[in-house]
């Protein structure tokens, strides 16, 4: 996604990434036409895929898996009002992540949505 294989290949990869994300991020996938309209545009798909890959490559900017849920980190944020919103059918970001954070932050509010 940085262009090492040329502009055409970069855009093809970005489009495939973006359309895949759009198709799995909800319970009822959009029609192929809706996917194309929302997720496949060159500018959108390239920006979207680059942002996601930047975070994945850098592990979300956390030091290690589970870092945010460690007691040392929780103690730093436990008094900040927190509302956690999680999509029930989100297969990209599993609800277990939101649930674990909510359990560690007893003062938080957890909303599991069935849409969006």
C-alpha positions, -999 to +999 in steps of 0.1 A: +000+000+000+030+023-002+034+019-040+065-003-042+047-024-068+034+005-087+003+027-086-021+002-102-012-026-079-014-003-048-049+008-058-060-027-065-048-039-031-064-009-013-097-016-031-097-053-022-089-045+015-116-018+017-143-038+000-135-068+022-138-047+053-171-032+041-184-067+035-176-082+069-182-053+092-219-059+095-243-087+100-261-083+066-235-074+040-244-046+016-253-054-020-223-055-044-235-022-058-236-006-023-201-020-016-188-005-048-204+028-041-192+032-005-159+012-002-143+009-037-136+044-047-099+050-053-094+079-029-115+064-001-102+028-004-065+039-005-069+062+026-089+036+045-066+007+038-035+028+046-049+040+080-059+004+090-026-010+079-007+017+098-025+008+130-021-029+125+016-026+116+021-006+148-001-029+169-026-001+176+003+018+192+001-005+223+033-020+237+019-056+235-013-075+231-035-069+262-015-038+272-046-016+278-062-042+301-032-045+324-036-031+359-010-004+354-029+011+325-064+006+340-053+024+371-044+054+349-079+056+333-102+041+358-116+075+369-123+088+334-160+085+325-162+059+298-189+048+274-180+017+253-200+012+222-197-022+204-214-037+174-230-070+183-222-085+149-189-069+143-165-096+131-136-073+127-135-061+163-150-088+185-173-079+213-151-098+238-127-069+236-153-044+247-166-068+274-131-073+288-125-035+290-159-030+306-152-056+332-119-038+341-136-004+343-166-010+366-177+026+363-180+023+325-212+019+305-213-007+278-237-004+248-239-034+224-256-022+193-273-044+167-270-019+139-243+002+123 
